[in-house]
Amino acid sequence: MPTRRHFGSVRRLPSCRYQASCWHNVSRRVAPDTFPSNSDAQLWLSNVDTAIHKGEWVDPAGGRMTVAGLAEHWQSSDPSKRPGPPVG
C-alpha cells in the first residue's frame, strides 16, 4: 500500500509528467515546472517543506520579501504604525 505524504501531493499528468502541489497559508501552491519522475516531484515538495520550516521559503506569487522586510515596509508605509518612545 502506498504511503501518504504529510505535506503536499503529486499527480501524474496525461503527458506522463508529474505535478507537485502543496497548501501554504490557505492557498494552494503548484510547482513552477512539471517533473519527469515522481521522485523528482517528491524531492521538490521535501525542499519546500524544509524551507518553510526554516523560515527561508519565499512565496513566488508574493514577491521576494522576508518577514523582517515586510514588517519594515508595513511600518514605513504609514508613520502612525511606527513604535513610539518607550513608556515608563
Residue pairs with C-beta under 8 A, 6 or more apart in sequence:
5 42
5 45
7 22
7 45
7 48
7 49
8 20
8 21
8 22
8 23
8 45
8 48
8 49
9 20
9 21
9 22
10 18
10 19
10 20
10 38
10 41
10 42
10 45
11 18
11 19
11 21
12 18
12 38
13 19
13 34
15 34
17 34
17 35
17 36
18 34
18 35
18 36
18 37
18 38
18 40
18 41
19 30
19 31
19 34
19 35
19 41
20 30
20 31
20 35
20 41
20 42
20 44
20 45
21 28
21 29
21 30
21 31
22 28
22 29
22 45
22 48
22 49
23 29
24 52
24 57
24 59
25 59
27 61
29 48
29 59
29 60
29 61
31 41
31 44
32 60
34 41
35 41
35 44
48 57
51 57
55 67
58 64
58 65
58 66
65 73
74 81
75 81
75 82
75 83
